[in-house]
């Protein structure tokens, strides 16, 4: 209420609950992230370059955004109303769809050989979500290096090439 200058009644007129208000803030964060990403996506010529760029963009955003810790606590809450759960599921599906579209571009350009784009998109989302959890207490350069390593492993694996 202090930040906006509006009364509690005015805020609750527009949002059913604190959770609804917080989800709105996360949706704004998501839109800002996507707008920022789309503004610089053209700097990455290949889908592989885009994946590295996206990972770096995520790392910097997670490390710098004031909602990061609060969002984690919010998503970890066990008791959520069904409308809140539904909106969270829509957000997650949006992340997976974003990944699916990016991976499909790589498949269409011949960079990737994927038989299950949706499955790989879910794996990528899970990887990025886990990285967010593990890199939060790292210094910036260490976090960026960890995200780059994760993209190396995601794209090229850890198996030694056969001769």
Biotite code that builds the C-alpha atoms (Angstrom):
import biotite.structure as struc

atoms = struc.array([
    struc.Atom([0.000, 0.000, 0.000], chain_id="A", res_id=1, res_name="UNK", atom_name="CA", element="C"),
    struc.Atom([2.901, 2.323, 0.770], chain_id="A", res_id=2, res_name="UNK", atom_name="CA", element="C"),
    struc.Atom([4.559, 1.677, -2.587], chain_id="A", res_id=3, res_name="UNK", atom_name="CA", element="C"),
    struc.Atom([1.411, 2.390, -4.603], chain_id="A", res_id=4, res_name="UNK", atom_name="CA", element="C"),
    struc.Atom([-0.234, 5.031, -2.447], chain_id="A", res_id=5, res_name="UNK", atom_name="CA", element="C"),
    struc.Atom([-3.535, 3.164, -2.705], chain_id="A", res_id=6, res_name="UNK", atom_name="CA", element="C"),
    struc.Atom([-5.678, 1.997, 0.189], chain_id="A", res_id=7, res_name="UNK", atom_name="CA", element="C"),
    struc.Atom([-6.015, -1.672, 1.057], chain_id="A", res_id=8, res_name="UNK", atom_name="CA", element="C"),
    struc.Atom([-9.651, -1.567, -0.026], chain_id="A", res_id=9, res_name="UNK", atom_name="CA", element="C"),
    struc.Atom([-8.712, -0.207, -3.432], chain_id="A", res_id=10, res_name="UNK", atom_name="CA", element="C"),
    struc.Atom([-6.070, -2.893, -3.916], chain_id="A", res_id=11, res_name="UNK", atom_name="CA", element="C"),
    struc.Atom([-8.395, -5.695, -2.812], chain_id="A", res_id=12, res_name="UNK", atom_name="CA", element="C"),
    struc.Atom([-11.055, -4.354, -5.140], chain_id="A", res_id=13, res_name="UNK", atom_name="CA", element="C"),
    struc.Atom([-8.784, -5.347, -8.033], chain_id="A", res_id=14, res_name="UNK", atom_name="CA", element="C"),
    struc.Atom([-7.238, -8.482, -6.484], chain_id="A", res_id=15, res_name="UNK", atom_name="CA", element="C"),
    struc.Atom([-9.113, -11.211, -4.628], chain_id="A", res_id=16, res_name="UNK", atom_name="CA", element="C"),
    struc.Atom([-6.241, -11.903, -2.262], chain_id="A", res_id=17, res_name="UNK", atom_name="CA", element="C"),
    struc.Atom([-2.592, -11.279, -1.447], chain_id="A", res_id=18, res_name="UNK", atom_name="CA", element="C"),
    struc.Atom([-1.802, -14.312, -3.593], chain_id="A", res_id=19, res_name="UNK", atom_name="CA", element="C"),
    struc.Atom([-3.687, -12.782, -6.524], chain_id="A", res_id=20, res_name="UNK", atom_name="CA", element="C"),
    struc.Atom([-1.744, -9.549, -6.141], chain_id="A", res_id=21, res_name="UNK", atom_name="CA", element="C"),
    struc.Atom([1.557, -11.423, -5.938], chain_id="A", res_id=22, res_name="UNK", atom_name="CA", element="C"),
    struc.Atom([0.729, -13.485, -9.026], chain_id="A", res_id=23, res_name="UNK", atom_name="CA", element="C"),
    struc.Atom([0.043, -10.242, -10.851], chain_id="A", res_id=24, res_name="UNK", atom_name="CA", element="C"),
    struc.Atom([3.513, -8.998, -9.877], chain_id="A", res_id=25, res_name="UNK", atom_name="CA", element="C"),
    struc.Atom([5.086, -12.231, -11.112], chain_id="A", res_id=26, res_name="UNK", atom_name="CA", element="C"),
    struc.Atom([3.171, -11.951, -14.391], chain_id="A", res_id=27, res_name="UNK", atom_name="CA", element="C"),
    struc.Atom([4.535, -8.408, -14.823], chain_id="A", res_id=28, res_name="UNK", atom_name="CA", element="C"),
    struc.Atom([8.041, -9.744, -14.094], chain_id="A", res_id=29, res_name="UNK", atom_name="CA", element="C"),
    struc.Atom([7.539, -12.483, -16.702], chain_id="A", res_id=30, res_name="UNK", atom_name="CA", element="C"),
    struc.Atom([6.372, -9.967, -19.318], chain_id="A", res_id=31, res_name="UNK", atom_name="CA", element="C"),
    struc.Atom([9.343, -7.678, -18.583], chain_id="A", res_id=32, res_name="UNK", atom_name="CA", element="C"),
    struc.Atom([11.734, -10.630, -18.844], chain_id="A", res_id=33, res_name="UNK", atom_name="CA", element="C"),
    struc.Atom([10.257, -11.690, -22.170], chain_id="A", res_id=34, res_name="UNK", atom_name="CA", element="C"),
    struc.Atom([10.281, -8.128, -23.559], chain_id="A", res_id=35, res_name="UNK", atom_name="CA", element="C"),
    struc.Atom([13.936, -7.717, -22.541], chain_id="A", res_id=36, res_name="UNK", atom_name="CA", element="C"),
    struc.Atom([14.809, -11.102, -24.028], chain_id="A", res_id=37, res_name="UNK", atom_name="CA", element="C"),
    struc.Atom([13.018, -10.416, -27.313], chain_id="A", res_id=38, res_name="UNK", atom_name="CA", element="C"),
    struc.Atom([14.811, -7.070, -27.601], chain_id="A", res_id=39, res_name="UNK", atom_name="CA", element="C"),
    struc.Atom([18.181, -8.819, -27.599], chain_id="A", res_id=40, res_name="UNK", atom_name="CA", element="C"),
    struc.Atom([17.362, -12.264, -29.017], chain_id="A", res_id=41, res_name="UNK", atom_name="CA", element="C"),
    struc.Atom([18.409, -11.088, -32.493], chain_id="A", res_id=42, res_name="UNK", atom_name="CA", element="C"),
    struc.Atom([21.981, -10.776, -31.201], chain_id="A", res_id=43, res_name="UNK", atom_name="CA", element="C"),
    struc.Atom([22.189, -14.584, -31.128], chain_id="A", res_id=44, res_name="UNK", atom_name="CA", element="C"),
    struc.Atom([22.311, -16.010, -34.668], chain_id="A", res_id=45, res_name="UNK", atom_name="CA", element="C"),
    struc.Atom([21.717, -19.713, -33.910], chain_id="A", res_id=46, res_name="UNK", atom_name="CA", element="C"),
    struc.Atom([19.363, -21.505, -31.576], chain_id="A", res_id=47, res_name="UNK", atom_name="CA", element="C"),
    struc.Atom([22.366, -22.838, -29.663], chain_id="A", res_id=48, res_name="UNK", atom_name="CA", element="C"),
    struc.Atom([23.578, -19.254, -29.197], chain_id="A", res_id=49, res_name="UNK", atom_name="CA", element="C"),
    struc.Atom([20.058, -18.276, -28.116], chain_id="A", res_id=50, res_name="UNK", atom_name="CA", element="C"),
    struc.Atom([20.015, -21.001, -25.451], chain_id="A", res_id=51, res_name="UNK", atom_name="CA", element="C"),
    struc.Atom([23.295, -19.758, -23.997], chain_id="A", res_id=52, res_name="UNK", atom_name="CA", element="C"),
    struc.Atom([22.042, -16.173, -24.201], chain_id="A", res_id=53, res_name="UNK", atom_name="CA", element="C"),
    struc.Atom([18.736, -17.096, -22.581], chain_id="A", res_id=54, res_name="UNK", atom_name="CA", element="C"),
    struc.Atom([20.515, -18.895, -19.755], chain_id="A", res_id=55, res_name="UNK", atom_name="CA", element="C"),
    struc.Atom([22.704, -15.863, -19.117], chain_id="A", res_id=56, res_name="UNK", atom_name="CA", element="C"),
    struc.Atom([19.680, -13.565, -19.292], chain_id="A", res_id=57, res_name="UNK", atom_name="CA", element="C"),
    struc.Atom([17.879, -15.758, -16.732], chain_id="A", res_id=58, res_name="UNK", atom_name="CA", element="C"),
    struc.Atom([20.887, -15.926, -14.432], chain_id="A", res_id=59, res_name="UNK", atom_name="CA", element="C"),
    struc.Atom([21.302, -12.166, -14.335], chain_id="A", res_id=60, res_name="UNK", atom_name="CA", element="C"),
    struc.Atom([17.573, -11.596, -13.911], chain_id="A", res_id=61, res_name="UNK", atom_name="CA", element="C"),
    struc.Atom([17.254, -14.117, -11.063], chain_id="A", res_id=62, res_name="UNK", atom_name="CA", element="C"),
    struc.Atom([20.286, -12.727, -9.288], chain_id="A", res_id=63, res_name="UNK", atom_name="CA", element="C"),
    struc.Atom([19.114, -9.119, -9.546], chain_id="A", res_id=64, res_name="UNK", atom_name="CA", element="C"),
    struc.Atom([15.334, -9.188, -9.250], chain_id="A", res_id=65, res_name="UNK", atom_name="CA", element="C"),
    struc.Atom([13.816, -8.151, -5.912], chain_id="A", res_id=66, res_name="UNK", atom_name="CA", element="C"),
    struc.Atom([10.969, -10.694, -6.232], chain_id="A", res_id=67, res_name="UNK", atom_name="CA", element="C"),
    struc.Atom([13.233, -13.759, -6.541], chain_id="A", res_id=68, res_name="UNK", atom_name="CA", element="C"),
    struc.Atom([13.238, -14.800, -2.884], chain_id="A", res_id=69, res_name="UNK", atom_name="CA", element="C"),
    struc.Atom([9.590, -13.896, -2.329], chain_id="A", res_id=70, res_name="UNK", atom_name="CA", element="C"),
    struc.Atom([8.595, -15.850, -5.449], chain_id="A", res_id=71, res_name="UNK", atom_name="CA", element="C"),
    struc.Atom([10.361, -18.955, -4.167], chain_id="A", res_id=72, res_name="UNK", atom_name="CA", element="C"),
    struc.Atom([8.590, -18.711, -0.836], chain_id="A", res_id=73, res_name="UNK", atom_name="CA", element="C"),
    struc.Atom([5.290, -18.167, -2.608], chain_id="A", res_id=74, res_name="UNK", atom_name="CA", element="C"),
    struc.Atom([5.680, -21.173, -4.916], chain_id="A", res_id=75, res_name="UNK", atom_name="CA", element="C"),
    struc.Atom([6.758, -23.339, -1.977], chain_id="A", res_id=76, res_name="UNK", atom_name="CA", element="C"),
    struc.Atom([3.574, -22.562, -0.003], chain_id="A", res_id=77, res_name="UNK", atom_name="CA", element="C"),
    struc.Atom([1.650, -25.788, 0.347], chain_id="A", res_id=78, res_name="UNK", atom_name="CA", element="C"),
    struc.Atom([-1.796, -24.228, 0.745], chain_id="A", res_id=79, res_name="UNK", atom_name="CA", element="C"),
    struc.Atom([-2.972, -22.434, -2.395], chain_id="A", res_id=80, res_name="UNK", atom_name="CA", element="C"),
    struc.Atom([-6.463, -21.862, -3.679], chain_id="A", res_id=81, res_name="UNK", atom_name="CA", element="C"),
    struc.Atom([-7.450, -23.624, -6.885], chain_id="A", res_id=82, res_name="UNK", atom_name="CA", element="C"),
    struc.Atom([-7.471, -20.370, -8.892], chain_id="A", res_id=83, res_name="UNK", atom_name="CA", element="C"),
    struc.Atom([-3.925, -19.597, -7.715], chain_id="A", res_id=84, res_name="UNK", atom_name="CA", element="C"),
    struc.Atom([-2.781, -23.133, -8.614], chain_id="A", res_id=85, res_name="UNK", atom_name="CA", element="C"),
    struc.Atom([-4.405, -22.726, -12.026], chain_id="A", res_id=86, res_name="UNK", atom_name="CA", element="C"),
    struc.Atom([-2.581, -19.445, -12.692], chain_id="A", res_id=87, res_name="UNK", atom_name="CA", element="C"),
    struc.Atom([0.728, -20.975, -11.574], chain_id="A", res_id=88, res_name="UNK", atom_name="CA", element="C"),
    struc.Atom([0.137, -23.918, -13.935], chain_id="A", res_id=89, res_name="UNK", atom_name="CA", element="C"),
    struc.Atom([-0.595, -21.475, -16.766], chain_id="A", res_id=90, res_name="UNK", atom_name="CA", element="C"),
    struc.Atom([2.705, -19.691, -16.063], chain_id="A", res_id=91, res_name="UNK", atom_name="CA", element="C"),
    struc.Atom([4.677, -22.931, -16.027], chain_id="A", res_id=92, res_name="UNK", atom_name="CA", element="C"),
    struc.Atom([2.989, -24.040, -19.244], chain_id="A", res_id=93, res_name="UNK", atom_name="CA", element="C"),
    struc.Atom([3.985, -20.681, -20.727], chain_id="A", res_id=94, res_name="UNK", atom_name="CA", element="C"),
    struc.Atom([7.631, -21.316, -19.808], chain_id="A", res_id=95, res_name="UNK", atom_name="CA", element="C"),
    struc.Atom([7.488, -24.768, -21.362], chain_id="A", res_id=96, res_name="UNK", atom_name="CA", element="C"),
    struc.Atom([5.820, -23.401, -24.494], chain_id="A", res_id=97, res_name="UNK", atom_name="CA", element="C"),
    struc.Atom([8.530, -20.722, -24.771], chain_id="A", res_id=98, res_name="UNK", atom_name="CA", element="C"),
    struc.Atom([11.190, -23.456, -24.548], chain_id="A", res_id=99, res_name="UNK", atom_name="CA", element="C"),
    struc.Atom([9.296, -25.649, -27.027], chain_id="A", res_id=100, res_name="UNK", atom_name="CA", element="C"),
    struc.Atom([9.158, -22.845, -29.591], chain_id="A", res_id=101, res_name="UNK", atom_name="CA", element="C"),
    struc.Atom([12.869, -22.123, -29.203], chain_id="A", res_id=102, res_name="UNK", atom_name="CA", element="C"),
    struc.Atom([13.789, -25.791, -29.490], chain_id="A", res_id=103, res_name="UNK", atom_name="CA", element="C"),
    struc.Atom([11.506, -26.188, -32.499], chain_id="A", res_id=104, res_name="UNK", atom_name="CA", element="C"),
    struc.Atom([13.436, -23.385, -34.240], chain_id="A", res_id=105, res_name="UNK", atom_name="CA", element="C"),
    struc.Atom([16.621, -25.366, -33.644], chain_id="A", res_id=106, res_name="UNK", atom_name="CA", element="C"),
    struc.Atom([14.986, -28.499, -34.995], chain_id="A", res_id=107, res_name="UNK", atom_name="CA", element="C"),
    struc.Atom([13.666, -26.658, -38.060], chain_id="A", res_id=108, res_name="UNK", atom_name="CA", element="C"),
    struc.Atom([17.086, -25.120, -38.776], chain_id="A", res_id=109, res_name="UNK", atom_name="CA", element="C"),
    struc.Atom([18.790, -28.515, -38.536], chain_id="A", res_id=110, res_name="UNK", atom_name="CA", element="C"),
    struc.Atom([20.769, -27.687, -35.390], chain_id="A", res_id=111, res_name="UNK", atom_name="CA", element="C"),
    struc.Atom([18.946, -30.260, -33.258], chain_id="A", res_id=112, res_name="UNK", atom_name="CA", element="C"),
    struc.Atom([17.783, -33.808, -33.648], chain_id="A", res_id=113, res_name="UNK", atom_name="CA", element="C"),
    struc.Atom([14.920, -34.100, -31.190], chain_id="A", res_id=114, res_name="UNK", atom_name="CA", element="C"),
    struc.Atom([12.133, -36.658, -31.299], chain_id="A", res_id=115, res_name="UNK", atom_name="CA", element="C"),
    struc.Atom([10.172, -35.260, -28.332], chain_id="A", res_id=116, res_name="UNK", atom_name="CA", element="C"),
    struc.Atom([10.318, -31.456, -28.356], chain_id="A", res_id=117, res_name="UNK", atom_name="CA", element="C"),
    struc.Atom([7.811, -31.114, -25.516], chain_id="A", res_id=118, res_name="UNK", atom_name="CA", element="C"),
    struc.Atom([9.728, -33.533, -23.294], chain_id="A", res_id=119, res_name="UNK", atom_name="CA", element="C"),
    struc.Atom([13.004, -31.723, -23.940], chain_id="A", res_id=120, res_name="UNK", atom_name="CA", element="C"),
    struc.Atom([11.265, -28.377, -23.268], chain_id="A", res_id=121, res_name="UNK", atom_name="CA", element="C"),
    struc.Atom([10.147, -29.700, -19.869], chain_id="A", res_id=122, res_name="UNK", atom_name="CA", element="C"),
    struc.Atom([13.671, -30.924, -19.127], chain_id="A", res_id=123, res_name="UNK", atom_name="CA", element="C"),
    struc.Atom([15.067, -27.499, -20.060], chain_id="A", res_id=124, res_name="UNK", atom_name="CA", element="C"),
    struc.Atom([12.545, -25.771, -17.788], chain_id="A", res_id=125, res_name="UNK", atom_name="CA", element="C"),
    struc.Atom([13.439, -28.123, -14.946], chain_id="A", res_id=126, res_name="UNK", atom_name="CA", element="C"),
    struc.Atom([17.146, -27.491, -15.494], chain_id="A", res_id=127, res_name="UNK", atom_name="CA", element="C"),
    struc.Atom([16.675, -23.718, -15.420], chain_id="A", res_id=128, res_name="UNK", atom_name="CA", element="C"),
    struc.Atom([14.416, -23.879, -12.359], chain_id="A", res_id=129, res_name="UNK", atom_name="CA", element="C"),
    struc.Atom([16.982, -25.990, -10.511], chain_id="A", res_id=130, res_name="UNK", atom_name="CA", element="C"),
    struc.Atom([19.793, -23.638, -11.523], chain_id="A", res_id=131, res_name="UNK", atom_name="CA", element="C"),
    struc.Atom([17.856, -20.756, -10.063], chain_id="A", res_id=132, res_name="UNK", atom_name="CA", element="C"),
    struc.Atom([17.690, -22.583, -6.746], chain_id="A", res_id=133, res_name="UNK", atom_name="CA", element="C"),
    struc.Atom([21.373, -23.516, -6.650], chain_id="A", res_id=134, res_name="UNK", atom_name="CA", element="C"),
    struc.Atom([22.975, -20.328, -7.974], chain_id="A", res_id=135, res_name="UNK", atom_name="CA", element="C"),
    struc.Atom([21.155, -17.819, -5.830], chain_id="A", res_id=136, res_name="UNK", atom_name="CA", element="C"),
    struc.Atom([23.887, -17.628, -3.189], chain_id="A", res_id=137, res_name="UNK", atom_name="CA", element="C"),
    struc.Atom([26.727, -17.582, -5.715], chain_id="A", res_id=138, res_name="UNK", atom_name="CA", element="C"),
    struc.Atom([28.629, -14.563, -6.880], chain_id="A", res_id=139, res_name="UNK", atom_name="CA", element="C"),
    struc.Atom([27.565, -13.321, -10.292], chain_id="A", res_id=140, res_name="UNK", atom_name="CA", element="C"),
    struc.Atom([30.477, -14.777, -12.296], chain_id="A", res_id=141, res_name="UNK", atom_name="CA", element="C"),
    struc.Atom([30.205, -18.166, -10.613], chain_id="A", res_id=142, res_name="UNK", atom_name="CA", element="C"),
    struc.Atom([26.452, -18.246, -11.300], chain_id="A", res_id=143, res_name="UNK", atom_name="CA", element="C"),
    struc.Atom([26.971, -17.306, -14.957], chain_id="A", res_id=144, res_name="UNK", atom_name="CA", element="C"),
    struc.Atom([29.643, -19.987, -15.316], chain_id="A", res_id=145, res_name="UNK", atom_name="CA", element="C"),
    struc.Atom([27.263, -22.540, -13.792], chain_id="A", res_id=146, res_name="UNK", atom_name="CA", element="C"),
    struc.Atom([24.498, -21.591, -16.223], chain_id="A", res_id=147, res_name="UNK", atom_name="CA", element="C"),
    struc.Atom([26.949, -21.872, -19.152], chain_id="A", res_id=148, res_name="UNK", atom_name="CA", element="C"),
    struc.Atom([28.090, -25.292, -17.942], chain_id="A", res_id=149, res_name="UNK", atom_name="CA", element="C"),
    struc.Atom([24.461, -26.379, -17.634], chain_id="A", res_id=150, res_name="UNK", atom_name="CA", element="C"),
    struc.Atom([23.832, -25.368, -21.260], chain_id="A", res_id=151, res_name="UNK", atom_name="CA", element="C"),
    struc.Atom([26.977, -27.283, -22.307], chain_id="A", res_id=152, res_name="UNK", atom_name="CA", element="C"),
    struc.Atom([25.673, -30.413, -20.594], chain_id="A", res_id=153, res_name="UNK", atom_name="CA", element="C"),
    struc.Atom([22.119, -29.889, -21.872], chain_id="A", res_id=154, res_name="UNK", atom_name="CA", element="C"),
    struc.Atom([23.276, -29.453, -25.462], chain_id="A", res_id=155, res_name="UNK", atom_name="CA", element="C"),
    struc.Atom([26.257, -31.799, -25.658], chain_id="A", res_id=156, res_name="UNK", atom_name="CA", element="C"),
    struc.Atom([25.920, -34.200, -22.724], chain_id="A", res_id=157, res_name="UNK", atom_name="CA", element="C"),
    struc.Atom([28.661, -35.726, -20.629], chain_id="A", res_id=158, res_name="UNK", atom_name="CA", element="C"),
    struc.Atom([29.349, -38.897, -22.567], chain_id="A", res_id=159, res_name="UNK", atom_name="CA", element="C"),
    struc.Atom([32.811, -39.189, -24.016], chain_id="A", res_id=160, res_name="UNK", atom_name="CA", element="C"),
    struc.Atom([32.563, -39.240, -27.832], chain_id="A", res_id=161, res_name="UNK", atom_name="CA", element="C"),
    struc.Atom([33.382, -42.599, -29.353], chain_id="A", res_id=162, res_name="UNK", atom_name="CA", element="C"),
    struc.Atom([36.327, -42.719, -31.723], chain_id="A", res_id=163, res_name="UNK", atom_name="CA", element="C"),
])
